[in-house]
């Protein structure tokens, strides 16, 4: 039913190709400030290694952490702005129908999973800190931390919302209405979501095994979206995951370099199960089970592997069945 929301707007396949291109243009336009910053830094005599301009980890370390975070997150805000514009004007579809199959967006769902995962993930970090204090250093500095809070609270949800609206929303619905399938967009969006993280510095430190986490997370969020018939839960989970991480802990080898409360000094290669495999194979299935009980999810096979049917076609089929019963 969630994917079928796309039928409420213009859903020709070429519109999704054009829409995706426009969203990418939005990302590039909002990347211009970063380019200007690098240009000014060069003009002021700053040392810029031109041979490393394609290295994301290098680019992320060129500026003060808070300034750098703004540069990193702005492109996602641009992508979100352009994507929502595409949905409204190119597809003539409401933002509500892109977000959920419910009559209106259920913000209670968003905040429930936001605080649930934010508190749980933060608790796991704090437990690890108390169990292995030698792996952390207390990094708290009030003034830059407060600035970080303002930046993160404003821009991180825009970053995560862009990724959710693009993958679990726009592309999930677009691929679904084109293929008339639910599992195909689930697999494709999860795989692409994971592969787009290949440029993250974590991949260099942890190796290819980190892709299990990225693709697994995409699959987890996609299942959550299809089973709950909306993006509210995935929006809340993703926002909490990135926001609480940015504020609580950072490391020299992570994508977000922030003035967080703690800095992780541990060897990333020694944390494969805890940081990669446990969330995907233990925590995520448990969370899906809990959510299924809270929100009474049923018909897993139909919602994950069923056919996408246009509402008018489904209504006609039901009417024919009712009429047939009436004539018997």
C-alpha positions in Angstrom: 0.0 0.0 0.0 2.9 2.4 0.8 4.5 2.0 -2.6 1.1 2.3 -4.3 0.9 5.9 -2.9 3.0 6.9 -6.0 -0.1 6.2 -8.1 -1.7 9.3 -6.6 0.8 11.4 -8.6 2.3 11.3 -12.1 4.5 8.1 -12.0 5.9 7.7 -15.5 9.4 6.0 -15.3 11.1 8.9 -17.0 9.9 11.3 -14.3 11.9 9.3 -11.7 15.1 9.5 -13.9 14.7 13.2 -14.3 13.7 13.7 -10.7 16.8 11.8 -9.5 19.0 13.9 -11.7 17.5 17.1 -10.3 18.0 16.0 -6.7 21.7 15.3 -7.5 22.0 18.8 -9.0 20.7 20.1 -5.7 23.4 18.3 -3.9 26.1 19.8 -6.2 24.7 23.3 -5.9 24.8 23.2 -2.1 28.3 21.8 -2.3 29.5 25.1 -3.8 30.2 26.7 -0.3 32.6 23.9 0.4 34.4 24.5 -2.9 34.5 28.3 -2.1 35.9 27.5 1.3 38.7 25.4 -0.2 39.4 28.2 -2.7 39.7 30.9 0.0 41.9 28.6 2.1 44.2 28.2 -0.9 44.3 32.0 -1.6 45.1 32.7 2.0 48.2 30.6 1.8 46.7 27.4 3.2 48.4 24.2 2.3 46.2 22.1 0.0 47.4 18.8 -1.4 45.8 18.8 -4.8 46.6 15.1 -5.3 44.2 14.3 -2.4 41.2 16.4 -3.5 39.3 13.2 -4.2 40.0 11.8 -0.7 36.8 12.4 1.4 38.8 11.9 4.7 41.3 14.5 3.6 38.6 17.0 2.6 36.8 16.5 5.9 39.9 17.6 7.8 40.6 20.8 6.0 38.5 23.0 8.3 37.6 23.4 12.0 35.3 20.6 13.0 32.0 22.6 13.3 32.7 24.5 10.0 33.6 21.3 8.3 30.3 19.6 9.6 28.3 22.4 8.0 30.1 21.9 4.7 29.5 18.2 4.8 25.8 18.4 5.7 24.7 21.3 3.4 24.6 19.3 0.2 22.1 16.9 1.8 19.9 19.8 2.7 20.1 20.9 -0.9 19.2 17.4 -2.1 16.2 17.3 0.2 14.9 20.7 -1.0 15.3 19.8 -4.7 13.8 16.3 -4.2 10.7 17.6 -2.4 10.3 20.2 -5.2 10.5 17.4 -7.8 7.8 15.4 -6.0 5.5 18.4 -5.8 5.9 19.9 -9.3 7.2 17.1 -11.5 5.1 14.2 -10.0 2.2 16.3 -8.7 2.3 14.2 -5.6 1.8 15.4 -2.0 4.7 15.1 0.5 2.3 13.2 2.8 1.7 10.5 0.2 5.5 10.2 -0.3 5.9 9.9 3.5 3.1 7.6 4.5 0.0 5.7 3.5 -1.8 7.1 6.5 -4.1 10.2 6.0 -1.4 12.3 7.7 2.1 11.9 8.9 2.3 10.1 12.2 4.8 12.2 14.2 4.3 10.1 17.3 5.8 7.2 15.4 8.8 9.4 14.5 9.5 10.5 18.1 8.9 7.1 19.6 11.6 5.4 17.5 13.8 8.5 17.7 14.0 8.5 21.5 14.0 4.7 21.7 17.1 4.3 19.4 18.8 7.4 20.7 18.6 6.3 24.3 19.5 2.7 23.5 22.5 3.5 21.2 23.8 6.1 23.6 23.5 3.6 26.5 25.6 1.0 24.5 28.3 3.6 24.0 28.3 4.6 27.7 28.4 0.9 28.7 31.4 0.4 26.5 33.0 3.5 27.9 32.7 2.2 31.5 33.9 -1.3 30.5 36.8 -0.1 28.4 37.7 3.5 29.6 41.1 3.2 28.1 39.5 3.2 24.6 38.1 6.7 25.1 39.1 10.2 26.0 36.8 12.8 27.5 36.6 15.3 24.7 34.0 17.8 26.1 34.5 21.5 25.5 31.4 23.6 26.3 31.5 26.4 23.7 32.3 24.3 20.6 30.0 21.6 21.8 27.1 24.1 22.1 27.8 25.3 18.6 27.9 21.6 17.5 24.5 21.1 19.1 22.9 23.9 17.0 24.5 22.7 13.8 23.7 19.1 14.4 20.1 19.6 15.5 19.3 21.7 12.4 21.3 19.9 9.7 21.6 16.3 10.7 17.9 15.6 10.4 18.0 17.2 7.0 20.8 14.9 6.0 19.1 11.8 7.2 15.7 12.9 5.9 17.2 13.3 2.4 18.6 9.8 2.5 15.3 8.4 3.7 13.1 10.3 1.3 15.4 9.4 -1.6 15.9 5.7 -0.9 13.0 4.5 1.2 10.6 7.0 -0.3 11.2 8.3 -3.8 13.2 5.3 -5.3 11.2 2.7 -3.3 8.0 4.0 -4.8 9.4 4.7 -8.2 11.0 1.3 -8.7 8.0 -0.4 -7.1 5.4 1.1 -9.5 7.7 0.4 -12.5 8.4 -3.2 -11.6 5.1 -3.9 -9.9 7.2 -5.6 -7.2 8.0 -4.9 -3.5 11.1 -7.0 -3.0 12.9 -5.6 -6.0 12.9 -2.0 -4.8 13.7 -3.2 -1.3 16.8 -5.0 -2.5 17.9 -2.3 -5.0 17.6 0.6 -2.6 19.3 -1.2 0.2 22.2 -2.2 -2.0 22.6 1.2 -3.5 22.3 2.9 -0.1 25.1 0.7 1.2 27.4 1.1 -1.8 27.1 4.9 -1.7 29.0 4.7 1.6 32.0 3.2 -0.1 33.8 6.6 0.0 33.4 6.9 3.8 36.7 6.8 5.7 35.3 3.9 7.8 35.7 1.7 4.8 39.5 2.2 4.7 39.8 1.5 8.4 37.4 -1.5 8.7 37.7 -2.9 5.2 34.9 -4.4 3.0 33.2 -6.0 6.0 31.7 -2.6 6.9 29.5 -2.9 3.8 27.5 -5.6 5.7 26.5 -2.9 8.2 25.6 -0.3 5.5 23.6 -2.6 3.3 22.1 -4.4 6.3 21.0 -1.0 7.7 19.4 -0.1 4.4 17.6 -3.4 4.4 16.5 -2.9 8.0 15.1 0.6 7.2 13.4 -0.7 4.0 11.7 -3.6 5.8 10.6 -1.1 8.5 9.1 1.2 5.9 7.2 -1.5 4.0 5.9 -3.3 7.1 4.7 0.0 8.7 3.4 1.4 5.4 5.3 4.7 5.9 8.6 6.5 6.4 8.0 7.8 9.9 9.9 5.1 11.7 12.9 5.1 9.4 13.0 8.9 9.5 13.1 8.8 13.3 15.6 6.0 13.6 18.1 7.4 11.1 17.9 10.9 12.6 18.5 9.5 16.1 21.4 7.3 14.9 23.3 10.1 13.3 22.4 12.9 15.7 23.2 11.1 18.9 26.4 9.7 17.4 27.6 13.2 16.3 27.0 14.6 19.8 28.3 11.7 21.8 31.3 10.1 20.2 33.7 10.7 17.4 37.0 9.1 16.1 39.7 10.1 13.7 38.5 7.5 11.2 34.8 8.3 11.1 32.8 10.4 8.6 31.7 12.9 11.3 34.6 14.7 12.9 32.9 16.6 15.7 33.4 18.3 19.1 31.6 15.3 20.7 31.6 14.4 24.4 33.9 11.4 23.8 36.6 10.5 21.4 37.1 6.8 20.5 40.8 5.8 20.5 40.3 2.1 20.1 41.6 0.1 17.1 38.6 -0.1 14.7 39.8 -3.4 13.3 39.2 -5.1 16.7 35.5 -4.1 16.9 34.0 -6.0 14.0 31.3 -7.9 15.9 30.3 -5.2 18.2 30.1 -2.4 15.7 29.2 -4.2 12.5 27.8 -7.7 12.9 25.9 -7.3 16.2 23.6 -4.5 15.0 22.7 -6.2 11.7 22.2 -9.7 13.0 21.1 -9.1 16.6 19.8 -5.7 17.4 18.0 -4.9 14.1 16.0 -8.2 14.1 15.0 -7.6 17.8 13.9 -4.1 17.0 11.8 -5.3 14.1 10.2 -7.9 16.3 9.4 -5.3 19.0 7.9 -2.9 16.4 5.8 -5.7 14.9 4.2 -6.2 18.3 3.8 -2.5 19.1 2.2 -1.7 15.7 0.6 -5.1 15.0 2.4 -5.8 11.8 0.9 -8.7 9.8 1.2 -10.3 6.4 5.0 -10.1 6.2 5.1 -12.1 3.0 2.6 -9.9 1.2 4.1 -6.6 2.3 7.7 -7.6 1.5 7.2 -9.9 -1.5 3.8 -9.1 -2.9 2.8 -7.3 -6.1 2.3 -3.6 -6.3 -1.3 -3.0 -7.5 -2.7 0.3 -8.7 -5.6 1.2 -6.3 -8.2 1.5 -9.1 -7.3 -1.9 -10.3 -7.5 -3.4 -6.8 -10.9 -1.7 -6.2 -12.2 -3.1 -9.5 -11.1 -6.6 -8.6 -12.7 -6.3 -5.2 -15.9 -5.0 -6.7 -16.0 -7.9 -9.2 -15.5 -10.4 -6.3 -18.4 -8.7 -4.3 -20.7 -8.8 -7.4 -19.8 -12.4 -8.0 -20.6 -13.3 -4.4 -23.9 -11.4 -4.7 -25.0 -13.4 -7.8 -24.3 -16.8 -6.2 
